[in-house]
Amino acid sequence: MATFVPIFHIGHHFKRSTALLVQILRISVLIFVILPLILTKWVNFWLFTQRNALNFCRIGRI
């Protein structure tokens, strides 16, 4: 019995660690998918505002 306990314990620990790894992978995938989307939207918005600011400056000059 004593020999089976460590093997079972290691197996259980391995299962838990793999579950954790799966969660980490899911989170990383979400981050890699969502971050670029947010960044592109933010950059587009920033460029849009910058363009508007430039247009306002031109209008102000005219």
N, C-alpha and C positions, 0 to 999 in steps of 0.2 A: 504493500500500500504506500509505503514511504517514497518509493520510486515514481509512482503514478502522480502523486500530488504536485511535485515541481513541474512535471510535463504539462499537467492540466492548468496549473497556475500560469505557466509561460504562454500556453495556448490562449487562455483567457486574456492575458495582458496584450498579446499580439492582436487579438480581435479588437480590443479597445483601442489600441494604437492605430490600427488600420481604419477604424471608424473615424478617429480623430483626423487622420490623414485625408480621408474622403471629405470630411467637413472643410478642412483647410483648402483642399483642391477646389471644392465648390465655391468657397469664398473668393479664392484667387481668380477663378474663372469669372465670377460676378464682377470683381474689381476690374479685371482686364477688359470685360465687355462694357461695363457701365462708365468707367473713367474716360475712355476715349470719346464716348458719346457726349458726356457732360462737357469735356474739354472742347470738342468741336463746336458744340452749341455755344459755349461761353466765348470761344474765340470768334465765332461768326457774329455773335451779339456785340463783342468788343469792337470788331472791325466795322460793323454797321454803325455803332455809336461814333466811332472815330470819323467815319465818312461823313456822318451827319454834322459832327463838330466842324470838320473842314468846310462843308457846304455852308454852315452858318457863318464861318469866318469869311468865306468868299462873299456871301450876301452882305455881311457887315462892311466889307471893303467897298463893295459896289454901292 
